[in-house]
Amino acid sequence: MELLASLLPWIQVILSILLIGAILLQQSSAGIGGAFGGSDGGGFYTRRGFEKFLFQATIVIAILFALSAFVALLI
């Protein structure tokens, strides 16, 4: 238990860096108008190849980060 308590902050830092990188690598289809609330509605398209892998990896990393934060609360 003590080992997990000492490793958990490092795991969270690594997961957070990976999550930030995965989010920043994803393509944004909103453009400059999306920053101000405007949208063209053309954001629905099929992800293929690396983009699909990156999207799924982002979801997995986010779930792992949330689980590690929950475990940190319990310790």
N, C-alpha and C positions, 0 to 999 in steps of 0.2 A: 504494500500500500504506500509505503514511503517512497519507493522507487517511482511509482506512478505519479505521486504528488510532485516529485522533482522533475519528471519528464514532461508532464502535461503542459506547462507554460511553453516549452520549446516546441511541442507538437502544435499548439495553437498558433504560435508565431509562424511556423512553416506553412500550416494550412492557410493562414490569413494571407501570406505573401503569394501562395499559389492561387488563391481565390481572386485576389486583386489582379494578378497577371492574366488569369483566364478571362476575367470580365473585360479587361482592357484589350485583349486580343480579338474579341468578338467584333464582327462588323456591325456598325450602326446604320440602319436604313432610314432613320428619322431625319437626318440632315440638320441644318441650322434651325429650321422651323420647329423641330421637336423640342428644342431647348426652351421655347417660349409657349409651349402648349399646343402649337399647331401640328396637325398631322395630315398626311395625305392618304392614310388608310392602306397604303401599299406595303405594309410591313409583314404580310403573310405570304410566305414562300417556303418551299421545301429546302431543308438543309441537307447538304450532301458532302460526303468526303470528310475532310478535316474539320469543316465547320460543324458538322453533326457531332463528331467526336468531341470537339471543344465544348459544345453546348451540353452534352451529356456529362463530360468531365466536370464542368462547372457545377452542375447539379449535385454530383457525387461529392465534390469537395465542400460544397455548402452544407450538405447533410452531415458530413464528417466533422466539420467545424462546429455545427450546432450541437452535435452529440458530445464533442469534447468540452464544450462550454457547459453543458448540462452535467457531465461527469465532474467537472471542476467545482460546480456548486455542491455536489454531494460529498466531496472529499473535505 
